[in-house]
């Protein structure tokens, strides 16, 4: 409230130059509070209750959290989630980085191709998953193998489909990042006799490190909440071999109707995702906002 | 819970956005969201219009016709109420019903599978005990096959009125393939293994199986356990004794399943084949697999997707006998039918009951028959000659009519929580992640 008052007060007086008032952030803050903070707080509250969705939630203290720690499926889920995150990061980062740097060139064909690359990102995850589910059909699809029925096949399919959808987005980020790199650096390097590879590893990559951080945080947090693809492609199967944490949460909530336990898993995920992104930002020095153009 | 016509868990069109899932724990918000796009005004409150939630597949035409008929009827005027039907896509049905029932816009009448599927509602006082209503009303009391009425019971009390066709699990076979290979549908287990050998030699997978959905796999265990140990084995588990999983019949059934898998009876890719997206029915209809153990809705599925196959090449038989088993070969597993139940919070119970009576009418039964279903009404037998395939309808009716025991699909009988956990264990057994003995001990630990 004081923020608003202050802004109004300052607005009434002299016009402040340069910075808009905090009131400009109000709609976003309200939306975020209503659609993110409130549901999260409710989920956190529900994690201390037992609720089957019919009666009223009954407080059970730490029982759900205890159950979470004792759940043998949690270890498997966590491992899978970490593996999925790592594999998605590696796949998406390598491809998107290369594509992005390539697309940062100015030729006309690159602009056209970049626009085409971006198409998968415009489709909904559900549509993409349904599409790949049909393509991977063991009897009538294009790859007539037991892809989704084998553990490694199902896992790789999830990584691939996720990559197929999100690589365009990260490519766009890298394209933007690469275009920001001053051309003089490349000109100087060329004079010194550096070849294309040397230029890539000594100029492009270091200059893109903040872009890499941004993209990494997005991929990691995104992979932690990966869900639709798993639900549609494998339903956590074969057996429980692709039952990552969000799927475990869905199952607890909407198949066994144990909303308290599902909320505990959800809360744990929020905590993990927040913690992880903080760690990433700290480790990479992204929070320091140091300039990428050191030495310029 | 899963074993129903076209039942899919999110394999079609359900967009669960990330935010939505993160907020899933906060179902309080979700509930408001669902009800906002759900039943609208008048449901749960107001005496004029009552809302009925129904599983929205092809068979919903019958309920839509019933609603139209009822809204014009004298009974509707007497009860001062009309019915509004909410057709909910199959994959969303259960979660939507569950969240709506906890909200102010709960339906007055709702579709369910009886037995374990309504246990949570019964315990929460969200379902009307219809025992006395049925006892005191000749239309309802004499309108249905008693065994079907009883199959949806909880502890001997009726909570639902049968409202769809019977859905026994049947062994379907491809007549053309069988004729070409000069084989007969198996009536004993030895014959079945023999038929398998011949089919494999000819390069044909013996059985189609939608393994990625898990519930088609469950059908094998249901029949095997019943044939080996009789219906009492599962009855004990259903009544809450997890030690019942330790019955030798369960282990033997699991071992037989494993032998079938190792032997290639389901081919090598069944774990990624789905029933609900049409994969398994297509494998079967195209002759890649010779047989398909499936609920009676397989006929209408095939009729919709491969009409020529359904009309001329689709054969059916009862599940074979197992030589040293004690279970009666006439026993049936599957879903006796679906039921309508009433929410106690309804403002117009008279209208709800009057509407449910329509399910016992001849007009309603005729609509079901026309769709290829076999009604569970006592007048059904006389109507079967007008079915799209009277021979099939008669087979199904006799199968259920003569069955000494009709075991409700295990997942339905156990309810959502246990049923889901059991699915996980069955999935592990069929993918070879656990051995038959590990399966048994894991099931004993389920609670």
Interface residues (C-beta under 8 A of the other chain):
Chain A: X35 X36 X38 X39 X40 X42 X43 X44 X46 X47 X51 X52 X53 X54 X55 X124 X125 X126 X130 X133 X134 X136 X137 X138 X139 X140 X144 X145 X146 X147 X148 X149 X150 X153 X154 X225 X227 X228 X231 X232 X234 X235 X237 X238 X239 X240 X241 X246 X249 X250 X251 X253 X254 X255 X256 X257 X258 X259 X262 X263 X266 X267 X269 X270
Chain B: X9 X10 X11 X12 X13 X14 X15 X16 X17 X18 X19 X21 X22 X23 X24 X25 X26 X27 X28 X29 X94 X95 X98 X99 X101 X102 X120 X121 X124 X126 X211 X212 X213 X214 X268 X269 X270 X271 X272 X273 X277 X279 X282 X283 X288 X416 X417 X420 X421 X424 X427 X428 X431 X433 X434
